[in-house]
Amino acid sequence: MSAVSPEYERWANRIMGWVRRRGIKVWGLQGRNVRPDLDIALTVVSTIYALPGALAALEAGARGRS
């Protein structure tokens, strides 16, 4: 991110921190963090956080795949 600009890196880190504080971890590379009831399969990320509305949609059957 810093290759884009220092301001972009600060902004992206601030946004990611906001999502981590308000979201719920629903998928991660560590087995204990995987939610088998959700349709998520991404190979390019290590962790997925869902905000409350997105988590409700995933739990209702929405796809979370790329």
CYANA upper distance limits for C-alpha pairs under 8 A (distance plus 0.5 A):
  1 MET  CA      5 SER  CA      7.44
  1 MET  CA      6 PRO  CA      8.24
  1 MET  CA      8 TYR  CA      7.21
  1 MET  CA      9 GLU  CA      5.50
  1 MET  CA     12 ALA  CA      8.32
  2 SER  CA      6 PRO  CA      5.64
  2 SER  CA      8 TYR  CA      7.48
  2 SER  CA      9 GLU  CA      5.69
  4 VAL  CA      8 TYR  CA      7.05
  4 VAL  CA      9 GLU  CA      8.10
  5 SER  CA      9 GLU  CA      6.88
  6 PRO  CA     10 ARG  CA      6.79
  7 GLU  CA     11 TRP  CA      6.65
  8 TYR  CA     12 ALA  CA      6.51
  9 GLU  CA     13 ASN  CA      6.59
 10 ARG  CA     14 ARG  CA      6.58
 11 TRP  CA     15 ILE  CA      6.71
 12 ALA  CA     16 MET  CA      6.59
 13 ASN  CA     17 GLY  CA      6.59
 14 ARG  CA     18 TRP  CA      6.78
 15 ILE  CA     19 VAL  CA      6.83
 16 MET  CA     20 ARG  CA      6.70
 17 GLY  CA     21 ARG  CA      6.71
 18 TRP  CA     22 ARG  CA      6.76
 19 VAL  CA     23 GLY  CA      5.82
 19 VAL  CA     49 TYR  CA      7.56
 19 VAL  CA     51 LEU  CA      7.74
 20 ARG  CA     24 ILE  CA      7.76
 20 ARG  CA     25 LYS  CA      8.31
 20 ARG  CA     49 TYR  CA      7.14
 22 ARG  CA     51 LEU  CA      7.05
 23 GLY  CA     49 TYR  CA      5.93
 23 GLY  CA     50 ALA  CA      5.62
 23 GLY  CA     51 LEU  CA      4.85
 23 GLY  CA     52 PRO  CA      7.11
 24 ILE  CA     49 TYR  CA      5.71
 24 ILE  CA     50 ALA  CA      5.83
 24 ILE  CA     51 LEU  CA      6.87
 24 ILE  CA     52 PRO  CA      7.92
 24 ILE  CA     55 LEU  CA      8.35
 25 LYS  CA     33 ASN  CA      7.81
 25 LYS  CA     47 THR  CA      7.77
 25 LYS  CA     48 ILE  CA      6.45
 25 LYS  CA     49 TYR  CA      4.87
 25 LYS  CA     50 ALA  CA      6.98
 26 VAL  CA     33 ASN  CA      7.11
 26 VAL  CA     34 VAL  CA      6.99
 26 VAL  CA     35 ARG  CA      6.47
 26 VAL  CA     47 THR  CA      8.32
 26 VAL  CA     48 ILE  CA      6.38
 26 VAL  CA     49 TYR  CA      6.24
 26 VAL  CA     50 ALA  CA      7.07
 27 TRP  CA     33 ASN  CA      6.00
 27 TRP  CA     34 VAL  CA      5.12
 27 TRP  CA     35 ARG  CA      6.53
 27 TRP  CA     40 ILE  CA      7.99
 27 TRP  CA     47 THR  CA      6.08
 27 TRP  CA     48 ILE  CA      5.58
 27 TRP  CA     49 TYR  CA      7.69
 28 GLY  CA     33 ASN  CA      5.64
 28 GLY  CA     34 VAL  CA      6.11
 28 GLY  CA     46 SER  CA      6.06
 28 GLY  CA     47 THR  CA      4.78
 28 GLY  CA     48 ILE  CA      6.90
 29 LEU  CA     33 ASN  CA      7.70
 29 LEU  CA     34 VAL  CA      7.78
 29 LEU  CA     46 SER  CA      6.04
 29 LEU  CA     47 THR  CA      7.20
 30 GLN  CA     34 VAL  CA      7.56
 37 ASP  CA     59 GLU  CA      8.08
 38 LEU  CA     58 LEU  CA      6.73
 38 LEU  CA     59 GLU  CA      7.04
 38 LEU  CA     61 GLY  CA      8.01
 38 LEU  CA     63 ARG  CA      8.42
 38 LEU  CA     64 GLY  CA      8.03
 39 ASP  CA     58 LEU  CA      7.96
 39 ASP  CA     61 GLY  CA      8.18
 39 ASP  CA     62 ALA  CA      8.11
 39 ASP  CA     63 ARG  CA      6.03
 39 ASP  CA     64 GLY  CA      5.97
 39 ASP  CA     65 ARG  CA      7.20
 40 ILE  CA     63 ARG  CA      7.58
 40 ILE  CA     64 GLY  CA      5.23
 40 ILE  CA     65 ARG  CA      5.66
 41 ALA  CA     64 GLY  CA      7.87
 41 ALA  CA     65 ARG  CA      6.09
 41 ALA  CA     66 SER  CA      8.04
 42 LEU  CA     65 ARG  CA      7.05
 42 LEU  CA     66 SER  CA      7.13
 50 ALA  CA     54 ALA  CA      6.06
 50 ALA  CA     55 LEU  CA      5.81
 51 LEU  CA     55 LEU  CA      6.58
 52 PRO  CA     56 ALA  CA      6.77
 53 GLY  CA     57 ALA  CA      6.86
 54 ALA  CA     58 LEU  CA      6.69
 55 LEU  CA     59 GLU  CA      6.56
 56 ALA  CA     60 ALA  CA      6.63
 57 ALA  CA     61 GLY  CA      7.00
 57 ALA  CA     62 ALA  CA      5.97
 58 LEU  CA     62 ALA  CA      5.13
 58 LEU  CA     63 ARG  CA      7.04
 58 LEU  CA     64 GLY  CA      7.40
